[in-house]
Amino acid sequence: MPDIEIANLTILRENEQQKGIKICGLQITGKIMKLLTVQRGKTRAWGDYLLVRPDPQVIWDTPKSHKGWKHMNGHYHRSSKGGGEWEFFDLPQQWQIHYGTLTFNLKPFSFKHTGLFPEQAANWDWFSEKIKNAGRPIKVLNLFAYTGGATLAAAAAGAHVTHVDASKGMVNWAKENAVSSGLKDAPIRWLVDDCVKFVEREIRRGNTYDAIIMESSILRKRSQKGRNFGKIEDAIHPLVKLCTKILSDNPLFFLINSYTTGLAPAVLTYMLATELKNFHGTVESSEIGLPVSESGLVLPCGASGRWEAI
């Protein structure tokens, strides 16, 4: 796995006193983000900047011995009424990190995000190799595509990518990341659209894709026109069924990412195996985690379901 140049960010995750989850298996992203320690929270080492933010996975109470707890550059305060806000201490408005040939522009914004889920590099590496070794042009559809991490990884591997997100701000941010990554002229189609309605239109148009990436947790967000998708558990299966109708006759992979504990790996496996049973492939699902250098443990950061052709 290629090293990431971490441009000055560490994130400490605070205990939110919520129930943990059973680790069924982990895809571990090693050098893109290293966890220094976990002390009643999560410390992500991205360099010299330290961010403290709550995390539902961190249920333990260990000493806060890491210096970041006393010398933080930003602290996300959770509100009892929902949401929260950042408090900053000498933090730039924006900075960059690099993963291989990719460059991402980071900045803290609402709901404690910084514009990247670095643990997803485990998936970027996985599907990039598949695209490179396919021996044919690959068309990728990235739904709920956020700031474009998966989009840029697929494009850098040689795929033609359709990037769809309901947020104009997120699509513009992804375009900025493409420019920073030297992919301004890559074959990427940028669309601000309701993802479900887009897939429905693609079915009517008869368009197909060789690979589909779905950031399932973002199904919680409202679409551009204000439609509420509701709970992930209620929304994702119907969308997966729709997406199977726009797969090509020779699909390469289907990837579902979940950044929350709402979807267990076994659920992702069952769903993909059921809906893609007419295609010749295998399914593997697992949790994704980040290594903790001081303890040697791994902190889970969500789950991924991977269908791949055989």
C-alpha positions in Angstrom: 0.0 0.0 0.0 1.5 3.4 -0.9 2.4 5.8 1.8 0.2 8.8 2.3 1.8 12.2 2.9 -0.2 13.4 5.8 -0.4 17.2 5.7 -0.8 18.1 9.3 -3.9 16.6 10.8 -4.5 14.4 13.8 -8.0 13.6 14.9 -8.9 12.5 18.4 -12.2 10.7 18.7 -14.1 11.2 21.9 -16.3 8.6 23.7 -20.0 9.0 22.9 -21.0 6.3 25.3 -22.7 4.1 22.7 -22.7 0.4 22.3 -19.8 -1.1 20.3 -20.0 -3.6 17.5 -18.5 -7.1 17.0 -15.5 -7.2 14.6 -16.2 -9.9 12.0 -13.1 -9.2 9.9 -11.2 -6.1 9.1 -9.7 -4.5 5.9 -7.0 -2.4 7.5 -5.8 0.8 5.9 -2.2 1.1 7.0 -0.3 4.2 6.0 -3.0 6.5 4.7 -3.9 7.3 8.3 -2.2 6.0 11.4 -3.9 6.0 14.8 -1.4 7.0 17.4 -3.5 6.0 20.4 -7.1 5.5 21.5 -7.9 7.0 24.9 -11.6 7.4 25.5 -11.5 8.6 21.9 -9.7 8.2 18.6 -6.4 9.9 17.7 -5.8 10.0 14.0 -2.3 11.0 13.0 -2.3 13.2 9.9 0.7 15.2 10.9 0.9 18.2 13.2 -2.7 19.3 13.4 -4.9 17.8 16.1 -8.7 17.6 15.8 -10.9 16.2 18.6 -14.3 14.9 17.7 -16.8 12.5 19.2 -17.2 9.0 17.9 -19.8 6.3 18.7 -17.4 3.5 18.3 -15.2 4.6 21.2 -16.8 3.2 24.4 -13.7 2.7 26.5 -12.2 4.9 29.1 -8.4 5.0 28.9 -6.0 7.7 30.0 -5.7 10.7 27.7 -1.9 10.6 27.7 -1.3 11.7 24.1 -0.2 15.3 23.9 -2.9 16.1 21.4 -5.6 16.2 24.1 -3.9 19.3 25.5 -2.6 20.8 22.3 -5.5 20.4 19.8 -6.1 22.6 16.8 -9.8 21.9 16.6 -12.6 20.5 18.8 -16.0 19.4 17.5 -18.6 19.9 20.3 -21.7 17.7 20.0 -25.0 19.4 20.8 -27.6 17.8 22.9 -30.2 19.1 20.4 -28.4 17.4 17.5 -25.5 18.3 15.3 -22.7 20.4 16.8 -20.0 23.0 16.0 -16.3 23.3 15.6 -14.0 25.3 17.9 -10.7 26.0 16.2 -7.2 26.8 17.6 -4.7 27.8 14.9 -6.0 25.7 12.1 -5.8 26.7 8.4 -9.1 27.0 6.6 -7.9 24.3 4.1 -4.9 22.1 3.6 -4.0 19.1 1.4 -3.1 15.4 1.9 -1.7 13.1 -0.7 -2.2 9.4 -1.4 -0.1 8.0 -4.2 -0.8 10.3 -7.2 -4.0 11.7 -5.6 -4.3 15.0 -3.7 -7.3 15.9 -1.5 -8.2 19.3 -0.2 -9.4 19.1 3.4 -11.4 21.5 5.6 -13.6 20.9 8.6 -17.3 21.5 8.0 -20.6 20.6 9.4 -21.2 17.3 11.3 -17.5 16.9 12.2 -16.4 15.9 8.7 -13.1 17.1 7.0 -13.9 16.0 3.4 -12.3 12.6 3.3 -12.8 9.1 4.8 -9.2 7.9 4.5 -9.9 4.3 5.7 -11.5 3.9 2.3 -8.0 3.7 0.7 -8.3 -0.1 1.3 -11.2 -0.1 -1.2 -9.5 2.3 -3.6 -6.5 0.0 -3.8 -8.7 -3.0 -4.3 -10.8 -1.7 -7.2 -7.9 0.2 -8.8 -6.0 -3.1 -9.3 -9.2 -4.6 -10.8 -9.6 -1.7 -13.2 -5.9 -1.8 -14.3 -6.0 -5.6 -14.8 -9.3 -5.7 -16.6 -7.8 -5.6 -20.1 -10.7 -3.5 -21.4 -12.2 -0.1 -20.9 -14.2 0.1 -17.7 -17.2 2.4 -17.0 -17.7 3.1 -13.3 -20.7 4.7 -11.6 -20.1 6.3 -8.2 -23.3 7.1 -6.4 -23.5 9.5 -3.4 -19.9 10.3 -4.4 -19.1 13.0 -1.8 -15.8 14.7 -2.4 -14.6 12.2 -5.0 -12.1 9.9 -3.3 -13.3 6.8 -5.1 -14.0 8.7 -8.3 -10.4 9.9 -8.5 -9.0 6.6 -7.6 -11.0 4.9 -10.3 -10.1 7.6 -12.9 -6.4 7.4 -12.0 -6.6 3.6 -12.6 -7.9 4.3 -16.1 -11.7 4.1 -15.8 -14.3 6.3 -17.3 -16.3 7.6 -14.2 -19.7 9.0 -13.7 -19.8 10.9 -10.4 -23.2 11.6 -8.9 -24.1 13.5 -5.8 -27.1 15.6 -4.8 -25.0 18.3 -3.3 -23.6 20.9 -5.7 -21.0 21.9 -3.0 -19.7 18.3 -2.8 -19.4 17.9 -6.5 -17.5 21.2 -6.8 -15.2 20.0 -4.0 -14.6 16.8 -5.9 -13.8 18.8 -9.0 -11.2 20.8 -7.0 -9.7 17.5 -5.8 -9.5 16.3 -9.4 -7.6 19.5 -10.4 -5.2 19.1 -7.5 -4.7 15.4 -8.5 -3.8 16.3 -12.1 -7.1 14.7 -13.3 -8.8 17.8 -14.6 -9.0 16.3 -18.1 -9.7 12.7 -17.0 -12.9 11.1 -18.4 -15.1 12.0 -15.4 -18.7 13.0 -15.8 -19.8 15.3 -12.9 -23.5 15.3 -12.1 -25.5 17.1 -9.4 -28.5 14.9 -9.2 -30.8 12.7 -7.1 -29.0 9.4 -7.2 -32.1 7.2 -7.2 -33.8 9.2 -10.0 -30.6 9.2 -12.0 -30.4 5.4 -11.8 -34.1 5.2 -12.8 -33.4 7.4 -15.9 -30.3 5.3 -16.8 -32.5 2.2 -16.8 -35.0 3.9 -19.2 -32.1 5.1 -21.4 -30.5 1.7 -21.6 -27.1 2.9 -20.2 -25.0 0.4 -18.4 -21.8 0.3 -16.2 -19.1 -2.2 -15.6 -18.7 -1.3 -12.0 -20.8 0.5 -9.3 -19.6 2.2 -6.1 -22.2 3.1 -3.6 -21.6 5.2 -0.5 -24.5 3.8 1.4 -24.3 5.9 4.6 -25.1 9.1 2.6 -28.5 7.6 1.9 -29.4 9.3 5.1 -29.0 12.7 3.5 -31.7 14.5 1.7 -31.6 14.6 -2.1 -31.2 17.8 -4.0 -35.0 18.3 -4.1 -35.5 17.6 -0.4 -36.6 13.9 -0.6 -35.8 12.1 2.6 -34.4 8.6 2.0 -35.0 7.6 5.6 -32.9 4.9 7.3 -30.1 3.2 5.5 -31.7 -0.2 6.2 -34.9 0.8 4.4 -33.4 2.5 1.4 -30.3 0.6 0.4 -31.8 -2.7 -0.8 -34.3 -1.2 -3.3 -31.4 0.9 -4.7 -29.1 -2.1 -5.1 -31.9 -3.9 -6.9 -32.3 -0.9 -9.3 -28.5 -0.8 -9.8 -28.4 -4.4 -11.0 -30.5 -3.3 -14.0 -27.7 -0.9 -15.2 -24.9 -3.4 -14.9 -23.3 -4.4 -18.1 -23.3 -8.0 -19.3 -19.7 -8.4 -18.1 -19.6 -6.4 -14.8 -16.3 -6.1 -12.9 -17.3 -5.2 -9.4 -20.0 -3.8 -7.1 -18.9 -2.0 -4.0 -21.0 -0.8 -1.1 -19.5 1.3 1.6 -21.0 2.0 5.0 -19.5 4.5 7.4 -21.9 3.6 10.3 -22.7 0.6 12.4 -26.2 0.3 10.8 -25.1 -2.3 8.2 -23.2 -5.4 9.4 -20.9 -7.1 6.9 -23.0 -10.2 6.9 -26.0 -8.0 5.8 -24.0 -6.6 2.9 -22.9 -10.0 1.9 -26.4 -11.4 1.9 -27.8 -8.5 0.0 -25.2 -8.5 -2.7 -25.2 -12.3 -3.1 -29.0 -12.2 -3.4 -29.3 -9.4 -5.9 -26.2 -10.3 -8.1 -26.9 -14.1 -8.1 -27.4 -14.0 -11.9 -23.9 -12.7 -12.4 -20.8 -14.9 -12.2 -18.9 -13.6 -9.1 -18.1 -13.8 -5.4 -19.0 -11.6 -2.4 -16.8 -10.7 0.5 -17.8 -8.2 3.2 -15.8 -7.0 6.2 -15.3 -4.1 8.5 -12.7 -1.4 7.6 -10.4 -0.2 10.3 -7.5 2.0 11.1 -4.4 0.7 13.0 -3.5 2.1 16.4 0.3 2.4 16.5 0.6 2.8 20.3 -1.5 -0.3 21.2 -1.3 -2.5 18.1 -5.1 -2.7 18.0 -7.4 -1.7 15.2 -10.3 0.7 15.4 -13.3 -0.2 13.1 -14.5 2.6 10.9 -17.4 1.0 9.0 -18.0 -1.8 6.7 -17.7 -2.7 3.0 -19.4 -5.2 0.8 -17.5 -6.3 -2.3 -18.9 -8.3 -5.2 -16.3 -9.2 -7.9 -16.4 -11.1 -11.1 -14.7 -14.4 -11.3 
